[in-house]
Amino acid sequence: MVQNSKLTFEISDPRLEKSIPVVNQKISDNGIVALKWINTRNELSKHILSSLIDYQSSFWQSGKETDLIPLTLKKFLKLYHSKFLDKSRLSRLLPTLLVETLLDALKREVKEETNFDIMPISLVKVISSNSRLHLEFIVEAKYTGGIFIPSKDVDFYHWSDEKEITYYHDIIS
């Protein structure tokens, strides 16, 4: 991070902060090695997840467990070779990777932001706007429980019917 025209280091994870000493705005040699290790792990994680998304594409599109295709570590490494990835490293990384479907992510996000439990029914619309750098998903869902306890990012919620969703789409398009 650049602060007051100087490069400063911000370490948001307290566990990482304890393991990587920063003295006078400089990271020790041990800290640099740890950061390189983290970058390598992140690159390998990205490679693994991208490969799994490719290999299991029919599952990711349908969300049905019956569309999962069996895949061994050996077959994965043969199909999706990476210079620093071997069977041992792959077997240690796989259990630590969080992978969730769009609907699982929606349920988790709604719970985190509002404390509501929902059951997604269908994807109504996906909205993309040139003025925004993200997609908006309009989802039909059934409320299954919880009371409104907003996160710091949420201060209002509103139940909508189909007419309002159409109107909402017209406003943001």
Secondary structure by P-SEA (a helix, b strand, c coil): cccccbbbbbbccaaaaaacccccccccaaaaaaaaaaaaaaaaaaaaaaaaaaaacccccccccccbbbbcaaaaaaacccccccaaaaaaaaaabbbbcaaaaaaaaaaacccbbbbbccccbbbbbccccbbbbbcccccccccccccccccbbbbbcaaaaaaaaaaac
